[in-house]
Amino acid sequence: MKTIAHIISTIFQPLLMPTYGVMLLFLYTYFGTIYRPLFWQILLPVLLFSFAIPGLLIYMLYRLRIISDLSLKIRRERIFPYLITLISYSAMIVYYSRMGMPTWFLMIMAASVAIMVIAILITLTWKISAHMFGMGGLIGGAMAVSYFVEQSNPYYMFMGLFIIAGLIGTSRLILRRHTLYQVIAGFLLGFLVSFLFVWGGTVI
């Protein structure tokens, strides 16, 4: 059971969530039709700024023994990795802004930054699930895009995403990385911030 939980936690680690989110946009929204010729120009930067760069720098922190574990089990060791991710995400927003991407798309990325800022503040006194605020952010953004940009209800997709969220949350509990409250708080943080930011991006 723990092996399966480790696999799920690895596949759906927080740093990969923005990449999964952009891939979903290409699959289920008009975004995929309009920006298909720019597929790699849009996908590769999100993979670079949200996964490769933070992942490499966090690994360097581990090698330098600034953090003791790549899974960031210890709450106080999460601050530097979160700051690295925050800076890298901010650079990603600048890149997409210069590309002239739609406001609602930029707000998806801005939501990730806002979530990281809030998570850093929370981490000063309490441990919150990064896996769950990543997945919550993915679902919140997808739901806001569906309702306010596409005016659609891809309920099969939502069912699948919520099942995945349940698997991730269960995995974190099985591995004893978080309590139930930390898992729920993480999901709600990601979902609410992402949903509200994208909604705001459609009315600006």
C-alpha positions in Angstrom: 0.0 0.0 0.0 2.8 2.4 0.9 4.5 1.7 -2.5 1.4 2.7 -4.3 1.0 5.8 -2.1 4.6 6.8 -3.0 4.0 6.3 -6.7 0.8 8.5 -6.6 2.7 11.2 -4.6 5.5 11.2 -7.1 3.3 11.4 -10.2 1.2 14.1 -8.8 3.8 16.1 -7.0 3.1 19.8 -6.6 5.8 21.0 -9.0 4.1 19.2 -11.9 0.6 20.6 -11.3 1.0 23.7 -13.5 2.2 21.6 -16.4 -0.8 19.2 -16.0 -3.1 22.3 -15.8 -1.7 23.7 -19.1 -2.0 20.3 -20.8 -5.7 20.1 -19.7 -6.3 23.5 -21.3 -5.1 22.1 -24.6 -7.3 19.1 -24.3 -10.7 20.6 -23.2 -10.8 24.3 -24.1 -10.8 26.5 -27.2 -7.3 27.4 -26.0 -6.0 24.2 -27.6 -7.4 25.2 -31.0 -6.2 28.7 -31.0 -2.8 28.1 -29.6 -2.0 24.7 -31.0 0.8 26.1 -33.3 2.4 27.5 -30.1 2.0 24.3 -28.1 5.7 23.8 -27.3 6.3 27.5 -26.7 3.6 27.4 -24.1 4.2 24.0 -22.5 8.0 23.9 -22.3 8.3 27.2 -20.3 5.7 26.0 -17.7 7.6 22.7 -17.4 10.9 24.7 -17.0 9.8 27.4 -14.6 7.4 25.3 -12.4 9.2 22.0 -12.4 12.8 21.8 -13.8 14.3 25.0 -12.2 12.7 24.7 -8.7 13.3 20.9 -8.7 17.0 21.4 -9.5 17.5 24.1 -7.0 15.7 22.1 -4.3 17.9 19.2 -5.1 20.9 21.5 -4.6 19.6 22.5 -1.2 19.4 18.8 -0.4 23.0 18.2 -1.5 24.2 21.2 0.5 22.3 19.7 3.5 20.2 22.8 3.9 17.2 20.5 3.8 17.4 16.9 5.1 14.8 15.3 2.8 13.6 15.9 -0.7 10.0 15.2 0.4 10.3 18.2 2.8 8.9 16.3 5.8 10.2 18.9 8.3 8.0 22.0 8.3 10.7 24.6 8.9 12.7 23.2 6.0 9.9 24.1 3.5 10.5 27.9 3.6 13.5 28.0 1.2 12.0 25.6 -1.3 8.7 27.5 -1.3 10.6 30.8 -1.9 12.5 29.3 -4.8 9.3 28.1 -6.3 7.6 31.5 -5.7 10.4 33.3 -7.6 10.4 30.8 -10.5 6.7 31.0 -10.8 6.9 34.8 -10.9 9.4 34.6 -13.8 7.0 32.3 -15.6 4.2 35.0 -15.3 6.5 37.6 -16.8 7.3 35.2 -19.7 3.6 34.5 -20.5 2.7 38.2 -20.1 5.3 39.1 -22.8 3.8 36.4 -25.0 0.4 38.3 -24.8 -1.5 35.4 -23.2 -5.1 36.0 -22.1 -5.7 37.6 -18.7 -7.5 34.5 -17.4 -4.5 32.4 -18.4 -2.1 34.7 -16.6 -4.4 34.6 -13.5 -4.0 30.8 -13.4 -0.2 31.4 -13.0 -0.8 34.3 -10.6 -3.0 32.1 -8.5 0.0 29.7 -8.1 2.1 32.6 -6.8 -0.6 33.7 -4.4 -1.0 30.1 -3.1 2.7 29.9 -2.5 2.8 33.2 -0.6 -0.1 32.0 1.6 1.6 28.6 2.1 4.8 30.3 3.2 3.0 32.3 5.8 1.1 29.2 7.0 4.3 27.2 7.1 5.8 29.5 9.7 3.4 28.1 12.3 1.7 25.0 10.8 2.3 22.3 8.2 0.0 22.3 5.2 -0.2 19.8 2.4 1.7 21.0 -0.7 0.4 18.1 -2.8 -3.2 19.0 -1.9 -2.9 22.8 -2.5 -1.3 21.9 -5.9 -4.2 19.6 -6.8 -6.8 21.9 -5.4 -5.3 24.7 -7.5 -5.5 22.5 -10.6 -9.2 21.7 -10.0 -10.2 25.2 -9.0 -8.5 26.7 -12.1 -10.1 24.0 -14.4 -13.5 24.6 -12.9 -13.3 28.4 -13.3 -12.1 28.1 -16.9 -14.9 25.7 -17.7 -17.6 27.9 -16.2 -16.5 31.4 -16.9 -14.4 31.0 -20.1 -15.9 28.0 -21.9 -19.4 28.2 -20.4 -19.3 24.4 -20.2 -19.5 21.6 -17.7 -17.1 18.7 -18.4 -18.3 16.7 -15.5 -16.5 13.6 -16.5 -13.2 15.5 -16.3 -14.2 16.9 -12.9 -15.1 13.4 -11.7 -11.7 12.1 -12.7 -9.9 15.1 -11.1 -11.7 14.7 -7.8 -10.9 11.0 -7.8 -7.3 11.8 -8.3 -7.5 14.4 -5.5 -8.9 11.7 -3.2 -6.1 9.3 -4.1 -3.5 11.9 -3.5 -5.0 12.9 -0.1 -5.3 9.3 0.9 -1.7 8.7 -0.1 -0.4 11.5 2.0 -2.3 10.1 5.0 -1.1 6.6 4.4 2.5 7.9 4.3 1.8 9.9 7.4 3.1 13.1 5.9 0.0 15.0 7.0 -3.0 14.9 9.2 -6.5 14.9 7.7 -6.9 18.6 8.6 -3.7 19.5 6.8 -4.8 17.6 3.7 -8.3 19.3 3.7 -6.8 22.8 4.3 -4.3 22.3 1.5 -7.0 21.4 -1.0 -9.3 24.3 0.1 -6.5 26.8 -0.1 -5.5 25.8 -3.7 -9.1 25.4 -4.9 -10.4 28.7 -3.6 -7.5 30.9 -4.5 -7.3 29.4 -8.1 -11.0 29.6 -8.7 -11.3 33.2 -7.5 -8.2 34.4 -9.4 -9.3 32.9 -12.7 -12.9 34.1 -12.2 -11.4 37.6 -11.6 -9.4 37.3 -14.7 -12.5 36.8 -16.8 -14.1 40.1 -15.7 -11.0 42.3 -15.8 
